[in-house]
Structures are given as structure tokens and as C-alpha cells.
Amino acid sequence: MPPPETYPEAEIDSSVIRRLTVRFKDAGRKTRGKPQGVLDAEIRWGIRAEPSTSVEELAASAFATTTPHTCVFSEKQRGQKAYFVCAGKTQKGNGDRGAKS
């Protein structure tokens, strides 16, 4: 199965202190969830003063098979900017990734 042609859109909820909840869905869809053939979404993030210029600069990551995914931060990280990127992985399991958001 080829990598997804679309990308996961992410909605970030910051209503709880030191927690960011990431809800993702396929780009252009109104409902949440993964597109057919996608095993999980890779969510990468980093606490940075400026936006990253490459995915490798986002040191933290998680694989989410369902939405939402919650990222928990320390008190020291509270109030800082976090930058996120998401990508889908196919069920083929060979690491193929689709477009990133």
C-alpha cells in the first residue's frame, strides 16, 4: 500500500495546564480519524523559541493509533511554545509516511 497522499490535520487543545491534546483527522474531512490504509499517526513536537526548519529539530515523538493523543509537559516547560508536526504511516509497516502537516 502506498503512503497516504493527504496529511493529518491537527487540532491542539491547550485548555488544561501543562497538557496539550492533539486531535487529528485526514485533511479535508469533517470527521476525525485515520484514512483507510493508515496504521497510525506520528506526532513530533519540540519546545522552541522559534518554529523549526526541519522535522529532526522536533526531538519528542509519539505514535498514536487513535485520536486524541495527550502530551504532558513539566512545570518548567509551562508557558513555552510547542511546535508540532504529524504524518501518517501505512499498514504495510515499512515506514512509508505520507505528507506532513
C-alpha positions as CSV (number, residue, x, y, z in Angstrom):
1,M,0.0,0.0,0.0
2,P,1.5,3.4,-1.0
3,P,2.0,6.2,1.5
4,P,-1.1,8.4,2.1
5,E,-1.5,11.3,-0.4
6,T,-3.1,13.5,2.2
7,Y,-1.8,14.6,5.5
8,P,-3.3,14.6,9.0
9,E,-4.7,17.9,10.2
10,A,-4.0,18.5,13.9
11,E,-6.1,20.5,16.3
12,I,-4.4,21.4,19.5
13,D,-6.4,21.9,22.8
14,S,-4.5,23.8,25.5
15,S,-7.4,24.1,28.0
16,V,-5.7,22.0,30.7
17,I,-2.5,23.3,32.3
18,R,0.7,21.5,31.2
19,R,-1.3,19.3,28.8
20,L,-1.7,19.7,25.0
21,T,-4.3,17.4,23.5
22,V,-3.8,16.6,19.8
23,R,-6.8,15.6,17.8
24,F,-6.1,14.6,14.2
25,K,-8.1,13.8,11.1
26,D,-7.5,13.3,7.4
27,A,-7.1,16.6,5.6
28,G,-10.3,17.9,4.1
29,R,-12.5,15.5,6.1
30,K,-15.1,16.8,8.7
31,T,-14.9,13.7,10.9
32,R,-11.9,12.7,13.0
33,G,-9.9,9.5,12.4
34,K,-7.4,8.0,10.1
35,P,-7.8,7.5,6.3
36,Q,-8.1,3.9,5.0
37,G,-4.8,2.1,5.0
38,V,-3.2,4.3,7.7
39,L,-1.9,2.4,10.8
40,D,-1.0,5.3,13.0
41,A,-0.1,9.0,13.1
42,E,3.4,10.0,14.1
43,I,3.3,13.2,16.2
44,R,6.5,15.0,16.7
45,W,7.0,18.1,18.8
46,G,9.5,20.4,20.4
47,I,9.7,23.2,22.9
48,R,11.3,26.0,20.9
49,A,11.6,29.8,20.8
50,E,11.2,29.8,17.0
51,P,9.4,27.4,14.6
52,S,11.6,24.5,13.4
53,T,13.0,24.4,9.9
54,S,13.1,20.6,9.8
55,V,11.3,17.6,11.5
56,E,14.6,16.5,13.0
57,E,14.6,19.6,15.2
58,L,11.5,18.3,17.0
59,A,13.0,15.8,19.4
60,A,9.9,14.4,21.1
61,S,7.6,11.9,19.3
62,A,4.8,9.5,19.8
63,F,2.8,7.2,17.6
64,A,-1.0,7.5,18.0
65,T,-3.4,4.8,16.7
66,T,-6.4,6.7,18.0
67,T,-7.3,10.4,18.4
68,P,-6.9,12.3,20.7
69,H,-3.3,12.0,21.9
70,T,-2.3,13.9,25.0
71,C,1.2,15.4,25.5
72,V,2.1,16.1,29.2
73,F,4.7,18.8,30.0
74,S,6.7,19.6,33.1
75,E,6.1,22.7,35.2
76,K,9.5,24.1,33.8
77,Q,8.0,23.8,30.3
78,R,4.8,25.5,31.2
79,G,4.1,28.7,29.2
80,Q,6.7,28.0,26.5
81,K,5.9,27.5,22.8
82,A,5.5,23.9,21.5
83,Y,5.6,23.2,17.7
84,F,4.0,20.1,16.3
85,V,4.1,18.1,13.0
86,C,2.0,15.0,12.1
87,A,2.4,12.3,9.5
88,G,0.5,9.0,8.7
89,K,2.1,5.6,8.5
90,T,0.7,2.9,6.2
91,Q,-0.5,-0.5,7.4
92,K,2.3,-2.0,5.3
93,G,4.5,-1.3,8.2
94,N,7.6,-0.4,6.1
95,G,7.9,3.1,7.5
96,D,6.2,4.8,4.5
97,R,5.0,8.2,5.6
98,G,2.6,10.4,3.8
99,A,2.6,14.2,3.6
100,K,3.2,16.0,6.9
101,S,1.1,18.8,8.4
